């Protein structure tokens, strides 16, 4: 006779573009005392993602079966998910000025875990409407005007969005003075509208965290209707977050405990870099533009499978692999090829994420200014995702993401500590934080990186 399923606190499914990972966790209630389980990862199962087959449940059920084949049958209190499948979270963002409201809207979208397919500033033109339609966004983020400032442009753009051939969810994060007017206008045209705080309420001030939360809610509504994902509601009983957004949430909570950090995630299609820092006071005094405390960049041309051919071209001829690796490398040659691609993808992505010092010349002499992201206060670099945690040499790859000289790049210092998310749980922990207390989830993250 089969034994009863083992009660656990949570299952978390990470549904990627190529593979689906299901992880089981216990000890998350935060309760202490005799018999209470310590926070830990019970086990994991993996299977190919089946969205392209028309039903995500095929891959989810196969991954859960693989998990239960190793740990036995489990009965979770809650089942959560993160997803970058079905194209991930595709967004377009629109603001008043490129270096202010449009920039703030982009930071909010990327921080929420989106892939920004198109960005505009100023009044939308006919060509912009065509580009938005071509991008097929799941969500549109509409911003513009500081509080008490311009509102004509954001209202004009709300009116133009009515000309779209599709009806993506619109998140309004512009001048609150006309938020209701824009919402009514768009809802009358058949759009679902979510209103959030102004992402750029004053000059040199960002307020993107409220928008991130609204985008996550809108994504959850969208993903359950995406082609191939319709049956996910029958598997998940709790939150569904964009995978990059979940990684950023986990990174933020981890940084609260360990200090400023950089998290690098090399995937098959993209490489994401997350940084949680305000930078050093010395660099901040030279900065020319506001930066969010939490920042994510996504490099769509840096991956070990979808964009492998382009990444290979970044390697010198001597180190370029003779054969590009499959999604799941198996042979020694495939593993070495994937490792070489992951190495150059990680280093290139962190360099793109980092800002730099530049020099301006004026009649009063030369002035040094800082542009972009300052990583010099980040004393910890963490690698997550399949490539860095499952391929050999992950720590060596991260080490090469640090500063090697006193150049103009604002990279993590040469002495920064490098750690790996060896249990591959950062994305899952971001989802767990939506339901469980912080401390037991942090304990799982600490165990995974060896702290």
C-alpha positions as CSV (number, residue, x, y, z in Angstrom):
1,X,0.0,0.0,0.0
2,X,1.3,3.4,-0.9
3,X,2.1,5.7,2.0
4,X,0.3,9.0,2.5
5,X,1.8,12.0,0.8
6,X,4.3,13.9,2.9
7,X,3.0,17.4,4.0
8,X,5.3,20.2,3.0
9,X,4.8,24.0,3.1
10,X,5.2,24.9,-0.6
11,X,5.9,23.8,-4.1
12,X,7.4,26.4,-6.5
13,X,7.4,25.9,-10.2
14,X,9.9,28.0,-12.2
15,X,8.7,27.8,-15.8
16,X,11.5,28.8,-18.2
17,X,11.6,29.0,-21.9
18,X,13.2,25.6,-22.2
19,X,12.9,23.8,-18.8
20,X,10.5,23.7,-15.9
21,X,11.9,23.3,-12.4
22,X,9.7,22.3,-9.5
23,X,11.1,22.8,-6.0
24,X,9.7,21.6,-2.6
25,X,10.2,23.5,0.6
26,X,9.4,22.9,4.3
27,X,10.0,24.7,7.6
28,X,8.7,28.0,6.2
29,X,5.9,28.7,8.8
30,X,8.3,30.6,11.1
31,X,7.1,28.5,14.0
32,X,9.8,27.3,16.4
33,X,9.7,24.4,18.9
34,X,9.9,20.7,19.2
35,X,9.1,18.8,16.0
36,X,9.1,21.9,13.8
37,X,11.1,21.4,10.6
38,X,14.0,23.7,9.9
39,X,13.7,25.8,6.7
40,X,15.1,23.8,3.8
41,X,14.8,22.7,0.2
42,X,13.4,19.2,0.2
43,X,14.1,18.4,-3.4
44,X,13.7,19.4,-7.0
45,X,12.5,17.9,-10.3
46,X,13.0,19.2,-13.8
47,X,11.4,18.6,-17.2
48,X,11.2,20.3,-20.6
49,X,8.7,23.2,-20.7
50,X,5.6,22.3,-22.7
51,X,4.1,25.7,-23.5
52,X,4.9,25.3,-27.2
53,X,3.0,21.9,-27.0
54,X,-0.1,23.9,-26.1
55,X,-0.3,22.9,-22.4
56,X,2.1,24.0,-19.7
57,X,0.7,21.3,-17.4
58,X,2.5,18.6,-19.3
59,X,5.9,19.9,-18.2
60,X,4.7,20.9,-14.8
61,X,3.3,17.4,-14.1
62,X,6.5,15.8,-15.5
63,X,8.7,18.0,-13.3
64,X,6.6,17.2,-10.2
65,X,6.8,13.5,-11.0
66,X,10.6,13.7,-11.2
67,X,10.6,15.5,-7.8
68,X,8.4,12.8,-6.2
69,X,10.4,10.0,-7.7
70,X,13.4,11.2,-5.6
71,X,11.7,12.4,-2.4
72,X,8.3,10.6,-2.4
73,X,4.8,11.9,-2.8
74,X,4.3,15.4,-1.3
75,X,1.2,17.5,-0.4
76,X,2.0,21.2,-0.4
77,X,0.2,23.8,1.6
78,X,0.5,26.2,-1.3
79,X,1.8,26.0,-4.9
80,X,3.5,29.1,-6.4
81,X,5.1,29.8,-9.7
82,X,7.4,32.1,-11.6
83,X,7.5,32.2,-15.4
84,X,9.6,33.5,-18.2
85,X,7.8,31.2,-20.8
86,X,5.3,32.3,-23.4
87,X,7.6,35.2,-24.3
88,X,7.9,36.3,-20.7
89,X,6.4,39.7,-19.7
90,X,6.5,41.8,-22.8
91,X,6.0,45.6,-22.2
92,X,6.3,48.9,-24.0
93,X,6.9,52.1,-22.0
94,X,6.0,55.6,-22.8
95,X,7.0,58.9,-21.1
96,X,7.4,62.6,-21.7
97,X,11.2,62.9,-21.8
98,X,13.8,60.3,-22.6
99,X,16.0,61.0,-19.6
100,X,13.3,61.5,-17.0
101,X,9.8,59.9,-17.1
102,X,10.5,57.5,-20.0
103,X,13.7,56.4,-18.1
104,X,11.7,55.9,-14.9
105,X,9.0,53.9,-16.7
106,X,11.7,51.6,-18.2
107,X,13.3,51.1,-14.7
108,X,9.9,50.2,-13.3
109,X,9.2,47.7,-16.1
110,X,12.6,46.0,-16.0
111,X,12.5,45.9,-12.2
112,X,9.2,44.1,-12.4
113,X,10.8,41.4,-14.6
114,X,9.7,42.6,-18.0
115,X,11.3,42.6,-21.4
116,X,10.9,46.1,-22.7
117,X,10.2,45.7,-26.4
118,X,9.7,49.4,-27.3
119,X,10.2,52.8,-25.6
120,X,9.1,56.3,-26.6
121,X,9.3,59.8,-25.2
122,X,7.1,62.7,-26.2
123,X,3.8,62.4,-28.2
124,X,3.1,59.1,-29.8
125,X,3.2,59.2,-33.6
126,X,1.6,57.0,-36.2
127,X,4.9,55.0,-36.5
128,X,4.9,54.5,-32.7
129,X,1.5,53.0,-32.8
130,X,2.5,50.6,-35.5
131,X,5.7,49.6,-33.6
132,X,3.6,49.0,-30.4
133,X,1.3,46.8,-32.4
134,X,4.2,44.9,-33.9
135,X,5.7,44.4,-30.4
136,X,2.5,42.6,-29.1
137,X,3.0,43.8,-25.5
138,X,1.2,42.1,-22.7
139,X,1.3,45.4,-20.8
140,X,1.8,49.1,-21.6
141,X,3.3,51.4,-19.0
142,X,2.1,55.0,-19.6
143,X,4.0,57.8,-17.8
144,X,4.6,61.5,-18.2
145,X,4.8,64.7,-16.2
146,X,6.0,65.3,-12.7
147,X,3.4,66.0,-10.1
148,X,1.9,69.4,-10.8
149,X,3.7,69.5,-14.2
150,X,2.8,68.7,-17.8
151,X,-0.2,66.5,-18.3
152,X,-1.1,67.3,-22.0
153,X,1.4,64.7,-23.3
154,X,0.3,61.8,-21.2
155,X,-3.4,62.5,-22.0
156,X,-2.6,62.8,-25.7
157,X,-0.8,59.4,-25.5
158,X,-3.7,57.8,-23.7
159,X,-5.9,58.9,-26.5
160,X,-3.5,57.5,-29.2
161,X,-3.3,54.1,-27.5
162,X,-7.0,53.7,-28.4
163,X,-5.8,53.2,-32.0
164,X,-4.0,50.0,-31.1
165,X,-5.2,46.9,-32.8
166,X,-4.9,44.9,-29.6
167,X,-5.9,45.6,-26.0
168,X,-3.0,45.1,-23.6
169,X,-3.3,46.0,-20.0
170,X,-2.3,49.6,-19.4
171,X,-0.5,50.6,-16.3
172,X,-0.8,54.3,-15.7
173,X,2.2,55.8,-13.8
174,X,2.1,59.4,-14.9
175,X,1.0,62.8,-13.4
176,X,-1.7,61.8,-10.9
177,X,-3.6,65.0,-11.7
178,X,-5.1,63.4,-14.8
179,X,-5.0,59.7,-13.8
180,X,-8.8,59.3,-13.6
181,X,-9.3,61.1,-16.9
182,X,-6.8,58.8,-18.7
183,X,-8.3,55.7,-17.0
184,X,-11.9,56.6,-18.1
185,X,-10.7,57.3,-21.6
186,X,-8.9,54.0,-22.0
187,X,-11.6,51.9,-20.2
188,X,-14.2,53.3,-22.6
189,X,-12.1,52.0,-25.5
190,X,-12.0,48.5,-24.0
191,X,-8.7,48.5,-22.1
192,X,-8.1,47.2,-18.6
193,X,-6.3,50.0,-16.7
194,X,-4.2,49.8,-13.5
195,X,-3.3,53.1,-11.9
196,X,-0.2,53.4,-9.8
197,X,1.9,56.2,-8.2
198,X,3.8,58.6,-10.5
199,X,7.1,56.8,-11.4
200,X,8.8,60.2,-11.6
201,X,7.0,62.5,-9.2
202,X,9.7,65.3,-9.1
203,X,12.9,66.2,-10.8
204,X,15.6,63.6,-10.1
205,X,13.2,61.5,-8.0
206,X,12.2,58.0,-8.9
207,X,9.3,56.1,-7.2
208,X,9.1,52.8,-9.1
209,X,8.4,50.3,-6.4
210,X,4.6,50.8,-6.4
211,X,4.6,50.4,-10.2
212,X,6.5,47.1,-9.9
213,X,3.8,45.7,-7.6
214,X,1.0,46.7,-9.9
215,X,2.9,45.2,-12.9
216,X,3.2,41.9,-11.0
217,X,-0.5,41.8,-10.4
218,X,-1.3,42.6,-14.0
219,X,1.2,39.9,-15.2
220,X,-0.5,37.4,-13.0
221,X,-3.8,38.2,-14.6
222,X,-2.3,38.0,-18.1
223,X,-0.3,34.9,-17.8
224,X,-3.3,32.6,-17.0
225,X,-4.7,33.5,-20.4
226,X,-1.5,33.3,-22.5
227,X,-1.4,30.5,-25.2
228,X,-0.2,27.3,-23.7
229,X,-0.5,28.7,-20.1
230,X,-4.2,28.5,-19.7
231,X,-4.1,25.4,-17.4
232,X,-1.6,26.9,-15.0
233,X,-4.4,27.9,-12.8
234,X,-5.2,24.3,-12.1
235,X,-1.6,23.8,-10.8
236,X,-0.9,27.0,-8.9
237,X,-2.8,28.0,-5.8
238,X,-0.8,31.1,-4.9
239,X,1.1,33.9,-6.7
240,X,2.6,33.7,-10.2
241,X,5.4,36.2,-10.8
242,X,7.7,37.0,-13.7
243,X,10.9,35.0,-13.0
244,X,13.3,38.0,-13.2
245,X,11.0,40.0,-11.0
246,X,11.0,37.2,-8.4
247,X,14.8,37.1,-8.5
248,X,15.0,40.9,-7.8
249,X,12.5,40.5,-4.9
250,X,14.7,37.8,-3.4
251,X,17.9,39.8,-4.0
252,X,16.4,42.9,-2.3
253,X,15.6,40.9,0.9
254,X,19.0,39.2,0.8
255,X,20.7,42.6,0.5
256,X,18.9,43.8,3.6
257,X,20.9,41.2,5.5
258,X,24.2,41.0,3.7
259,X,24.7,44.4,2.2
260,X,25.0,45.8,-1.3
261,X,25.2,43.1,-4.0
262,X,25.1,42.1,-7.6
263,X,23.2,39.0,-8.8
264,X,24.0,37.6,-12.2
265,X,21.7,35.2,-14.1
266,X,22.9,33.7,-17.4
267,X,20.1,32.0,-19.2
268,X,19.6,30.3,-22.6
269,X,18.0,33.4,-24.2
270,X,19.2,36.4,-22.0
271,X,21.5,37.4,-19.2
272,X,20.0,39.4,-16.4
273,X,22.0,41.5,-13.9
274,X,20.4,42.8,-10.7
275,X,22.1,45.2,-8.4
276,X,20.9,46.4,-5.0
277,X,22.9,49.5,-4.0
278,X,23.0,53.2,-3.7
279,X,26.6,53.3,-4.7
280,X,29.5,54.9,-2.9
281,X,29.1,58.5,-1.5
282,X,32.1,59.6,-3.5
283,X,30.6,58.5,-6.8
284,X,27.1,59.7,-5.9
285,X,28.5,63.2,-5.5
286,X,29.6,63.0,-9.2
287,X,26.4,61.4,-10.6
288,X,24.5,63.1,-13.4
289,X,21.3,61.1,-13.2
290,X,19.1,59.4,-10.5
291,X,19.4,55.7,-10.1
292,X,17.0,53.3,-8.3
293,X,18.1,51.4,-5.2
294,X,17.3,48.2,-7.0
295,X,18.1,47.9,-10.7
296,X,17.8,45.2,-13.3
297,X,19.1,45.1,-16.8
298,X,18.4,42.4,-19.4
299,X,20.7,41.6,-22.3
300,X,18.6,40.0,-25.0
301,X,21.7,39.2,-27.1
302,X,23.6,37.3,-24.4
303,X,22.5,33.7,-23.8
304,X,23.9,30.2,-24.1
305,X,21.3,28.8,-26.5
306,X,18.9,31.2,-28.3
307,X,21.6,33.8,-28.8
308,X,24.6,31.5,-28.7
309,X,25.8,32.3,-32.2
310,X,26.1,36.0,-31.3
311,X,27.8,35.3,-28.0
312,X,30.3,33.0,-29.6
313,X,31.4,35.9,-31.9
314,X,32.5,37.8,-28.8
315,X,35.1,35.1,-28.0
316,X,38.5,35.2,-29.7
317,X,39.0,32.6,-32.4
318,X,41.1,30.4,-30.1
319,X,38.4,30.0,-27.5
320,X,35.4,29.9,-29.8
321,X,33.5,26.6,-29.5
322,X,33.5,24.4,-32.6
323,X,29.9,23.3,-32.0
324,X,27.2,25.4,-30.2
325,X,25.6,23.6,-27.2
326,X,22.0,22.4,-27.0
327,X,19.6,23.8,-24.4
328,X,20.7,21.1,-21.9
329,X,24.4,20.3,-22.6
330,X,25.4,16.7,-21.8
331,X,28.7,15.7,-23.4
332,X,32.0,17.1,-22.1
333,X,32.3,19.1,-25.4
334,X,28.8,20.6,-25.0
335,X,29.4,21.5,-21.4
336,X,32.7,23.2,-22.2
337,X,31.0,25.2,-25.0
338,X,28.2,26.3,-22.7
339,X,30.7,27.3,-20.0
340,X,32.7,29.4,-22.5
341,X,29.5,31.1,-23.6
342,X,28.3,31.7,-20.1
343,X,31.6,33.2,-19.2
344,X,31.6,35.9,-21.9
345,X,27.9,36.5,-21.4
346,X,28.2,37.2,-17.7
347,X,31.3,39.4,-18.0
348,X,29.8,41.4,-20.9
349,X,26.4,41.8,-19.1
350,X,28.0,43.1,-15.9
351,X,30.1,45.6,-17.8
352,X,27.0,46.8,-19.6
353,X,25.1,47.1,-16.3
354,X,27.9,49.2,-14.7
355,X,28.2,52.9,-15.3
356,X,31.5,54.7,-15.9
357,X,33.4,57.8,-15.1
358,X,33.7,60.4,-17.9
359,X,35.3,63.8,-18.3
360,X,33.6,67.0,-19.3
361,X,35.6,70.0,-20.4
362,X,34.5,73.6,-19.8
363,X,36.2,77.1,-19.6
364,X,36.7,76.3,-15.8
365,X,38.6,73.1,-16.6
366,X,38.0,69.4,-16.6
367,X,35.2,67.9,-14.5
368,X,34.8,64.2,-13.8
369,X,31.2,62.9,-13.7
370,X,29.7,59.5,-13.1
371,X,27.1,58.2,-15.6
372,X,25.0,55.1,-15.0
373,X,25.1,52.5,-12.3
374,X,27.7,52.6,-9.6
375,X,28.7,49.1,-8.4
376,X,31.8,50.0,-6.4
377,X,30.0,49.5,-3.1
378,X,28.9,46.0,-3.9
379,X,31.1,43.6,-1.9
380,X,29.2,40.5,-2.9
381,X,28.4,38.9,-6.3
382,X,26.0,36.0,-6.5
383,X,25.5,33.7,-9.5
384,X,22.1,32.2,-10.1
385,X,20.3,30.4,-12.9
386,X,21.0,27.2,-14.7
387,X,24.3,28.2,-16.5
388,X,26.2,29.5,-13.5
389,X,24.9,27.0,-10.9
390,X,24.9,23.8,-13.0
391,X,28.0,24.3,-15.3
392,X,31.6,24.0,-13.9
393,X,33.6,27.1,-13.2
394,X,30.8,29.4,-12.0
395,X,32.8,31.1,-9.3
396,X,35.7,31.8,-11.7
397,X,33.2,33.4,-14.1
398,X,31.9,35.6,-11.3
399,X,35.4,36.6,-10.3
400,X,36.0,37.9,-13.8
401,X,33.0,40.2,-13.4
402,X,35.0,42.3,-10.8
403,X,37.1,45.3,-11.5
404,X,40.7,44.4,-12.5
405,X,42.2,47.9,-12.6
406,X,41.5,51.5,-11.8
407,X,39.7,52.1,-15.1
408,X,36.6,54.2,-15.7
409,X,34.1,51.3,-15.3
410,X,32.2,51.4,-12.0
411,X,32.4,47.7,-11.4
412,X,32.4,45.7,-8.2
413,X,35.8,45.9,-6.5
414,X,38.5,43.4,-7.1
415,X,38.0,42.0,-3.5
416,X,34.3,41.4,-3.8
417,X,33.2,37.9,-2.6
418,X,31.7,35.6,-5.2
419,X,29.1,33.0,-4.3
420,X,26.8,30.6,-6.2
421,X,23.1,30.0,-5.6
422,X,24.1,26.3,-5.7
423,X,20.5,25.0,-4.9
424,X,19.1,27.3,-7.7
425,X,16.5,28.8,-5.3
426,X,16.6,32.6,-5.7
427,X,13.7,32.8,-8.1
428,X,11.7,30.4,-6.0
429,X,12.5,32.4,-2.8
430,X,11.2,35.5,-4.5
431,X,7.9,33.7,-4.9
432,X,8.0,32.3,-1.4
433,X,8.4,35.8,0.1
434,X,4.8,36.6,-1.2
435,X,3.4,34.1,1.2
436,X,5.9,33.2,4.0
437,X,7.9,35.1,6.7
438,X,11.1,36.6,5.6
439,X,13.5,34.8,8.0
440,X,12.9,31.2,7.0
441,X,13.1,32.1,3.3
442,X,16.4,34.0,4.0
443,X,17.7,30.9,5.8
444,X,17.1,28.9,2.6
445,X,19.0,31.5,0.6
446,X,21.8,31.6,3.0
447,X,22.2,27.8,2.9
448,X,22.2,27.9,-0.9
449,X,25.1,30.3,-1.1
450,X,26.9,28.9,1.9
451,X,26.6,31.7,4.3
